[in-house]
Amino acid sequence: MQYFKTYLSIAPVLSMLSLGVLAGFFIEMNLFFFQML
């Protein structure tokens, strides 16, 4: 049960981190693409 509580406290942080990484990667790709035009 304790593992479940720690997972519940860590999961939102991990999801926010992954979303931030995906957003940053997407923005970098967009900037690179617009520079190529």
Number of C-alpha atoms within 10 A of each C-alpha: 6 7 8 9 10 10 12 11 11 11 12 11 11 12 11 11 12 12 12 12 12 12 12 12 12 12 12 12 12 12 11 11 10 9 8 7 5
